[in-house]
């Protein structure tokens, strides 16, 4: 296979990698929400376990959004200037999500039976925002990512994380 064919195949896979990353993040957020619900209902799950799981999720989500903002979106903007308004709106969403993650981290520092419901509501809000954000991003950008001329850039550079996040999940489980 010629080098250009390989690059084209890598690019086509990039859109699917974006969807896979979003799917993994959705799954992890669902698990965290269930853990907090169980904790609020009196399960034996320790607050430390919740903080560790949420911290890992927050870090992965932040890396993903940072990768998009610093590499993926600029690459798309260079090749597809017509996407500029979409990319600007997605960056605005990223700042909103970052604010929620900061609040969530502060809440988790002192999670206990008295504030578990507040944490759960914050997670529910985050889930709603992310679902809308991911769905819109996938609708608008998967095809562009599939057509992106990647050059020497990697999927991890452009998307902040890779589908190797599955390895992170396996290591944690």
Backbone as CSV, one residue per row, in Angstrom:
resi,resn,N_x,N_y,N_z,CA_x,CA_y,CA_z,C_x,C_y,C_z
1,UNK,0.848,-1.174,0.000,0.000,0.000,0.000,0.892,1.234,0.000
2,UNK,0.604,2.170,-0.866,1.393,3.398,-0.970,1.166,4.264,0.255
3,UNK,2.140,5.125,0.526,2.076,6.008,1.696,0.814,6.870,1.688
4,UNK,0.434,7.394,0.543,-0.760,8.236,0.483,-2.015,7.430,0.782
5,UNK,-2.044,6.146,0.370,-3.178,5.284,0.700,-3.252,5.060,2.198
6,UNK,-2.103,4.842,2.824,-2.050,4.647,4.264,-2.551,5.895,4.981
7,UNK,-2.094,7.081,4.534,-2.545,8.330,5.147,-4.049,8.503,4.994
8,UNK,-4.582,8.154,3.837,-6.023,8.277,3.609,-6.790,7.340,4.531
9,UNK,-6.291,6.115,4.712,-6.949,5.178,5.619,-6.893,5.664,7.057
10,UNK,-5.751,6.222,7.454,-5.643,6.774,8.812,-6.652,7.888,8.999
11,UNK,-6.789,8.758,8.017,-7.718,9.868,8.127,-9.157,9.360,8.210
12,UNK,-9.510,8.399,7.377,-10.871,7.862,7.417,-11.170,7.278,8.790
13,UNK,-10.198,6.705,9.404,-10.392,6.127,10.733,-10.496,7.195,11.815
14,UNK,-10.005,8.392,11.551,-10.003,9.445,12.561,-11.419,9.847,12.970
15,UNK,-12.330,9.926,12.033,-13.721,10.237,12.363,-14.325,9.166,13.257
16,UNK,-14.013,7.910,12.951,-14.524,6.815,13.780,-13.847,6.800,15.154
17,UNK,-12.591,7.217,15.186,-11.904,7.306,16.470,-12.554,8.373,17.347
18,UNK,-12.965,9.483,16.748,-13.679,10.524,17.484,-14.938,9.946,18.119
19,UNK,-15.711,9.197,17.338,-16.939,8.585,17.853,-16.609,7.588,18.963
20,UNK,-15.558,6.797,18.781,-15.168,5.816,19.800,-14.763,6.506,21.107
21,UNK,-14.055,7.602,21.006,-13.664,8.357,22.201,-14.905,8.885,22.901
22,UNK,-15.818,9.465,22.132,-17.059,9.970,22.726,-17.849,8.847,23.379
23,UNK,-17.923,7.694,22.726,-18.649,6.558,23.303,-18.018,6.122,24.623
24,UNK,-16.696,6.074,24.665,-16.016,5.697,25.897,-16.301,6.721,26.999
25,UNK,-16.238,8.002,26.668,-16.519,9.040,27.657,-17.963,8.958,28.147
26,UNK,-18.891,8.684,27.254,-20.296,8.505,27.654,-20.428,7.354,28.650
27,UNK,-19.775,6.238,28.330,-19.848,5.056,29.195,-19.262,5.346,30.571
28,UNK,-18.124,5.994,30.599,-17.497,6.313,31.888,-18.356,7.261,32.705
29,UNK,-18.941,8.245,32.067,-19.795,9.183,32.794,-21.033,8.467,33.334
30,UNK,-21.593,7.555,32.576,-22.732,6.764,33.056,-22.330,5.954,34.285
31,UNK,-21.146,5.380,34.255,-20.667,4.593,35.404,-20.464,5.470,36.631
32,UNK,-19.910,6.656,36.441,-19.695,7.564,37.571,-21.035,7.991,38.157
33,UNK,-21.987,8.314,37.295,-23.310,8.715,37.785,-23.945,7.588,38.582
34,UNK,-23.828,6.354,38.107,-24.378,5.206,38.837,-23.670,5.027,40.176
35,UNK,-22.348,5.212,40.192,-21.595,5.093,41.444,-22.056,6.127,42.467
36,UNK,-22.267,7.358,42.022,-22.705,8.411,42.946,-24.121,8.115,43.435
37,UNK,-24.979,7.640,42.550,-26.340,7.268,42.959,-26.293,6.158,44.000
38,UNK,-25.467,5.143,43.763,-25.318,4.047,44.719,-24.768,4.556,46.051
39,UNK,-23.781,5.428,45.983,-23.193,5.991,47.201,-24.246,6.755,48.005
40,UNK,-25.042,7.576,47.314,-26.089,8.347,47.986,-27.133,7.432,48.618
41,UNK,-27.319,6.239,48.034,-28.290,5.277,48.563,-27.705,4.414,49.676
42,UNK,-26.430,4.669,50.020,-25.842,3.961,51.148,-24.952,2.789,50.805
43,UNK,-24.511,2.674,49.559,-23.614,1.571,49.203,-22.300,1.714,49.975
44,UNK,-21.528,0.671,49.930,-20.254,0.685,50.644,-19.121,1.294,49.830
45,UNK,-19.432,1.864,48.680,-18.434,2.535,47.858,-17.831,3.690,48.656
46,UNK,-16.514,3.761,48.659,-15.842,4.813,49.435,-15.727,6.091,48.625
47,UNK,-15.781,7.246,49.305,-15.625,8.526,48.601,-14.318,8.605,47.815
48,UNK,-13.263,7.978,48.328,-11.977,7.991,47.630,-12.099,7.329,46.266
49,UNK,-12.827,6.222,46.195,-13.028,5.538,44.921,-13.763,6.444,43.932
50,UNK,-14.769,7.153,44.405,-15.507,8.077,43.538,-14.595,9.175,43.014
51,UNK,-13.794,9.741,43.899,-12.890,10.826,43.490,-11.889,10.340,42.452
52,UNK,-11.319,9.161,42.660,-10.326,8.627,41.721,-10.958,8.391,40.348
53,UNK,-12.121,7.756,40.331,-12.795,7.482,39.062,-13.145,8.788,38.351
54,UNK,-13.705,9.729,39.088,-14.109,10.992,38.479,-12.897,11.806,38.032
55,UNK,-11.840,11.793,38.815,-10.629,12.520,38.440,-10.047,11.971,37.136
56,UNK,-10.030,10.655,36.992,-9.525,10.045,35.755,-10.414,10.425,34.571
57,UNK,-11.729,10.388,34.772,-12.654,10.778,33.712,-12.451,12.242,33.335
58,UNK,-12.402,13.118,34.345,-12.243,14.553,34.089,-10.938,14.833,33.340
59,UNK,-9.875,14.134,33.712,-8.581,14.331,33.040,-8.656,13.883,31.578
60,UNK,-9.297,12.745,31.317,-9.417,12.253,29.937,-10.272,13.202,29.093
61,UNK,-11.373,13.677,29.658,-12.232,14.615,28.928,-11.494,15.920,28.647
62,UNK,-10.752,16.401,29.631,-9.978,17.634,29.449,-8.909,17.453,28.375
63,UNK,-8.195,16.317,28.401,-7.190,16.046,27.369,-7.828,16.009,25.982
64,UNK,-9.004,15.386,25.895,-9.699,15.297,24.609,-10.037,16.694,24.090
65,UNK,-10.651,17.494,24.916,-11.038,18.841,24.479,-9.815,19.717,24.195
66,UNK,-8.773,19.585,24.991,-7.553,20.361,24.756,-6.918,19.959,23.425
67,UNK,-6.862,18.655,23.142,-6.316,18.180,21.869,-7.107,18.723,20.686
68,UNK,-8.424,18.693,20.810,-9.254,19.245,19.731,-8.976,20.739,19.555
69,UNK,-8.971,21.476,20.669,-8.802,22.934,20.600,-7.435,23.349,20.061
70,UNK,-6.385,22.610,20.440,-5.030,23.033,20.072,-4.508,22.418,18.775
71,UNK,-5.054,21.278,18.369,-4.532,20.619,17.159,-5.633,20.232,16.180
72,UNK,-6.639,19.511,16.639,-7.676,19.008,15.742,-8.473,20.107,15.057
73,UNK,-8.978,21.046,15.845,-9.790,22.109,15.260,-8.965,23.039,14.367
74,UNK,-7.744,23.426,14.768,-6.948,24.238,13.838,-6.663,23.513,12.516
75,UNK,-6.417,22.206,12.577,-6.175,21.448,11.346,-7.428,21.444,10.471
76,UNK,-8.582,21.244,11.095,-9.833,21.287,10.335,-10.074,22.676,9.751
77,UNK,-9.819,23.713,10.537,-10.036,25.089,10.071,-9.146,25.414,8.881
78,UNK,-7.911,24.904,8.898,-7.001,25.141,7.771,-7.515,24.503,6.492
79,UNK,-8.007,23.281,6.602,-8.440,22.548,5.411,-9.899,22.841,5.042
80,UNK,-10.719,23.158,6.043,-12.148,23.400,5.820,-12.557,24.712,6.482
81,UNK,-12.184,25.857,5.915,-12.477,27.151,6.536,-13.970,27.386,6.785
82,UNK,-14.820,26.724,6.031,-16.259,26.885,6.217,-16.745,26.346,7.566
83,UNK,-15.908,25.562,8.240,-16.262,25.018,9.558,-15.961,25.989,10.699
84,UNK,-15.393,27.140,10.409,-14.995,28.081,11.467,-16.107,28.375,12.475
85,UNK,-17.342,28.659,12.060,-18.390,28.931,13.054,-18.697,27.715,13.939
86,UNK,-18.689,26.533,13.355,-18.930,25.303,14.119,-17.822,25.109,15.141
87,UNK,-16.585,25.270,14.717,-15.435,25.080,15.605,-15.457,26.098,16.733
88,UNK,-15.843,27.327,16.443,-15.928,28.359,17.485,-16.979,27.980,18.518
89,UNK,-18.110,27.478,18.070,-19.163,27.081,19.016,-18.730,25.887,19.860
90,UNK,-18.030,24.945,19.239,-17.538,23.791,19.997,-16.511,24.217,21.040
91,UNK,-15.656,25.178,20.707,-14.692,25.693,21.697,-15.421,26.357,22.864
92,UNK,-16.499,27.058,22.581,-17.307,27.664,23.645,-17.874,26.574,24.548
93,UNK,-18.371,25.497,23.945,-18.848,24.350,24.730,-17.734,23.794,25.612
94,UNK,-16.530,23.710,25.078,-15.402,23.172,25.841,-15.141,24.016,27.089
95,UNK,-15.250,25.332,26.959,-15.052,26.207,28.136,-16.159,25.989,29.160
96,UNK,-17.388,25.828,28.712,-18.508,25.548,29.610,-18.283,24.234,30.347
97,UNK,-17.881,23.215,29.619,-17.613,21.901,30.225,-16.469,22.018,31.231
98,UNK,-15.435,22.771,30.904,-14.303,22.946,31.829,-14.770,23.584,33.141
99,UNK,-15.682,24.539,33.066,-16.226,25.152,34.280,-16.991,24.133,35.123
100,UNK,-17.780,23.301,34.468,-18.520,22.258,35.192,-17.549,21.278,35.834
101,UNK,-16.497,20.905,35.117,-15.513,19.969,35.675,-14.821,20.560,36.901
102,UNK,-14.551,21.860,36.878,-13.952,22.507,38.054,-14.896,22.442,39.254
103,UNK,-16.168,22.755,39.028,-17.152,22.683,40.121,-17.271,21.252,40.635
104,UNK,-17.311,20.315,39.726,-17.445,18.913,40.093,-16.250,18.451,40.927
105,UNK,-15.059,18.841,40.511,-13.845,18.479,41.257,-13.895,19.046,42.673
106,UNK,-14.330,20.284,42.810,-14.460,20.893,44.136,-15.472,20.135,44.990
107,UNK,-16.601,19.770,44.404,-17.614,19.016,45.141,-17.085,17.649,45.566
108,UNK,-16.348,16.997,44.686,-15.844,15.658,44.990,-14.767,15.670,46.069
109,UNK,-14.110,16.806,46.244,-13.099,16.896,47.297,-13.708,16.666,48.671
110,UNK,-15.003,16.958,48.786,-15.641,16.793,50.092,-16.927,15.971,49.991
111,UNK,-16.945,15.034,49.035,-18.180,14.262,48.872,-18.490,13.468,50.130
112,UNK,-19.750,13.503,50.476,-20.253,12.764,51.619,-21.747,12.594,51.436
113,UNK,-22.379,11.936,52.381,-23.828,11.729,52.263,-24.618,13.040,52.151
114,UNK,-24.083,14.113,52.722,-24.804,15.387,52.710,-24.772,16.103,51.365
115,UNK,-23.788,15.822,50.512,-23.739,16.518,49.217,-23.732,15.577,48.008
116,UNK,-23.975,14.296,48.229,-23.976,13.332,47.121,-25.062,13.673,46.099
117,UNK,-26.214,14.147,46.554,-27.274,14.525,45.606,-26.851,15.721,44.752
118,UNK,-26.129,16.664,45.345,-25.626,17.821,44.595,-24.633,17.357,43.538
119,UNK,-23.751,16.450,43.907,-22.785,15.897,42.947,-23.526,15.196,41.815
120,UNK,-24.538,14.417,42.170,-25.290,13.691,41.144,-25.989,14.662,40.184
121,UNK,-26.564,15.728,40.707,-27.217,16.719,39.831,-26.194,17.390,38.905
122,UNK,-25.008,17.674,39.430,-23.957,18.270,38.595,-23.551,17.295,37.488
123,UNK,-23.438,16.021,37.834,-23.110,14.997,36.831,-24.225,14.856,35.796
124,UNK,-25.475,14.951,36.240,-26.598,14.873,35.305,-26.546,16.038,34.318
125,UNK,-26.240,17.227,34.822,-26.112,18.391,33.942,-24.972,18.222,32.953
126,UNK,-23.839,17.721,33.453,-22.690,17.477,32.582,-23.059,16.464,31.503
127,UNK,-23.752,15.399,31.888,-24.141,14.365,30.918,-25.037,14.947,29.822
128,UNK,-25.982,15.796,30.206,-26.887,16.391,29.216,-26.115,17.285,28.248
129,UNK,-25.239,18.105,28.782,-24.455,19.008,27.933,-23.530,18.212,27.009
130,UNK,-22.848,17.218,27.573,-21.925,16.430,26.751,-22.657,15.651,25.662
131,UNK,-23.814,15.110,25.981,-24.542,14.343,24.960,-24.901,15.244,23.784
132,UNK,-25.396,16.422,24.077,-25.727,17.376,23.018,-24.469,17.784,22.248
133,UNK,-23.408,18.087,22.986,-22.140,18.503,22.381,-21.575,17.397,21.489
134,UNK,-21.477,16.176,22.020,-20.917,15.065,21.254,-21.746,14.789,19.999
135,UNK,-23.054,14.769,20.156,-23.921,14.468,19.020,-23.727,15.505,17.916
136,UNK,-23.721,16.766,18.284,-23.570,17.825,17.289,-22.186,17.781,16.660
137,UNK,-21.158,17.573,17.488,-19.783,17.495,16.965,-19.647,16.333,15.984
138,UNK,-20.204,15.193,16.335,-20.126,14.036,15.448,-20.845,14.306,14.134
139,UNK,-22.032,14.896,14.213,-22.783,15.207,12.995,-22.021,16.160,12.088
140,UNK,-21.342,17.124,12.672,-20.698,18.168,11.883,-19.251,17.867,11.497
141,UNK,-18.537,17.033,12.300,-17.096,16.918,12.084,-16.578,15.542,11.664
142,UNK,-17.347,14.481,11.838,-16.820,13.152,11.511,-16.368,13.097,10.055
143,UNK,-17.188,13.568,9.147,-16.810,13.520,7.725,-15.562,14.355,7.469
144,UNK,-15.485,15.537,8.091,-14.297,16.380,7.896,-13.051,15.697,8.456
145,UNK,-13.172,15.089,9.641,-12.021,14.367,10.183,-11.640,13.212,9.266
146,UNK,-12.639,12.539,8.676,-12.349,11.437,7.756,-11.612,11.906,6.513
147,UNK,-11.819,13.152,6.116,-11.178,13.697,4.915,-9.932,14.517,5.224
148,UNK,-9.621,14.685,6.482,-8.499,15.526,6.892,-7.173,14.961,6.398
149,UNK,-6.357,15.828,5.840,-4.992,15.449,5.477,-4.165,15.536,6.751
150,UNK,-3.833,14.387,7.314,-3.194,14.337,8.625,-1.717,14.686,8.595
151,UNK,-1.058,14.440,7.487,0.380,14.647,7.451,1.043,13.742,8.482
152,UNK,1.889,14.312,9.301,2.596,13.518,10.315,1.890,13.528,11.657
153,UNK,0.755,14.210,11.738,0.025,14.277,13.011,-0.615,12.944,13.332
154,UNK,-0.730,12.663,14.607,-1.361,11.423,15.054,-2.784,11.713,15.518
155,UNK,-3.559,10.651,15.631,-4.908,10.787,16.168,-4.885,11.341,17.580
156,UNK,-3.904,10.909,18.359,-3.808,11.401,19.737,-3.524,12.901,19.760
157,UNK,-2.675,13.383,18.873,-2.415,14.823,18.804,-3.689,15.589,18.450
158,UNK,-4.422,15.088,17.469,-5.592,15.800,16.954,-6.812,15.690,17.863
159,UNK,-6.925,14.589,18.599,-8.110,14.343,19.423,-7.821,14.327,20.921
160,UNK,-6.571,14.468,21.301,-6.211,14.540,22.716,-6.024,13.202,23.390
161,UNK,-6.783,12.218,22.995,-6.671,10.847,23.501,-6.912,9.924,22.306
162,UNK,-6.704,8.657,22.498,-6.967,7.696,21.429,-7.914,6.633,21.935
163,UNK,-8.244,5.719,21.069,-9.120,4.639,21.480,-8.410,3.760,22.500
164,UNK,-7.160,4.030,22.729,-6.425,3.311,23.763,-7.001,3.630,25.139
165,UNK,-7.969,4.529,25.198,-8.635,4.777,26.474,-9.246,3.492,26.987
166,UNK,-9.527,2.540,26.091,-10.019,1.244,26.530,-9.005,0.570,27.441
167,UNK,-7.729,0.792,27.153,-6.691,0.223,28.024,-6.739,0.856,29.398
168,UNK,-7.049,2.157,29.461,-7.167,2.830,30.748,-8.313,2.198,31.553
169,UNK,-9.415,1.913,30.885,-10.558,1.310,31.562,-10.186,-0.071,32.081
170,UNK,-9.514,-0.863,31.256,-9.116,-2.200,31.665,-8.156,-2.147,32.836
171,UNK,-7.232,-1.204,32.823,-6.270,-1.092,33.918,-6.965,-0.699,35.214
172,UNK,-8.027,0.094,35.097,-8.732,0.550,36.286,-9.620,-0.552,36.860
173,UNK,-10.209,-1.376,35.983,-11.135,-2.415,36.421,-10.416,-3.530,37.076
